[in-house]
Amino acid sequence: MQVTPERLSSLFEQASDPVPFEQVLVAIEHWRDIATGVPIQLEEPSEIEPTLYADAVFHATGICPERIHVISMRPFFERPAWIPEADHQAMMLGPLGNYLASSVGERLNVLLQKHMMIETPPVQMQDLYSSVHAHIGQALQLRILETYTQMLKGGSDTSMFGIDQARLHPLIVQNLSEALFLTIYTALAGNRGRFRAMQQLLRMQEQAIGLGFLKVSPTEFAVLCA
């Protein structure tokens, strides 16, 4: 199934006591816009609100971070003068993703599944789960790749990078896709408290993309900003 407003509306019409569909559209609007072509605009490190972010993580996962560990993409993409531009471009996309993925222990998407999944989803919800991850996830993957490429070379041409080289995407796209699915899922289930928690987390994800708790410091939650 395609994740369209019309298809989602049909699911909500069939539900017994869901959150109003209009509230769900507002909650996911930012990421639907990005999936359809709007550039990702994350905040600078100084603009991140760690207290609010920690509160959002707590309500969505049941675990309260002692500290929000802010990771800025920008230093990774600053090319030293002694490294040729082409070499720097080829070198950066893969290692950045590997570095972050290997540094995160408990990933946000796994924590969300544990805390937010109310029951085993019926068949139509399993179809929705697959669609959110496949269709929206794939579109977000392309937007993320474009963002990194622009930071590397100041343009929007991504043809020189194969999609597989954007190795950061499995970490952050899975987290975003899971958050989007669970926002819709909790709304359909009529669990207004958990829906509000997912709303809050998605709003904070607009500032910086949540990754998970660090391996070296399991009480610190890592987020990725501009």
BELURRA-V60073 format. One record per helix or strand. SS is the DSSP state (hx for helix, st for strand). FROM is the first residue (numbers start at 1). LEN is the number of residues. If there is no record, write none. Layout:
{{SS | FROM | LEN} {SS | FROM | LEN}}
This chain:
{{hx | 5 | 10} {hx | 21 | 15} {hx | 45 | 3} {hx | 50 | 12} {st | 67 | 6} {hx | 74 | 4} {hx | 85 | 19} {st | 104 | 4} {hx | 108 | 9} {hx | 123 | 31} {hx | 163 | 3} {hx | 169 | 20} {hx | 192 | 14} {st | 209 | 6} {st | 220 | 6}}
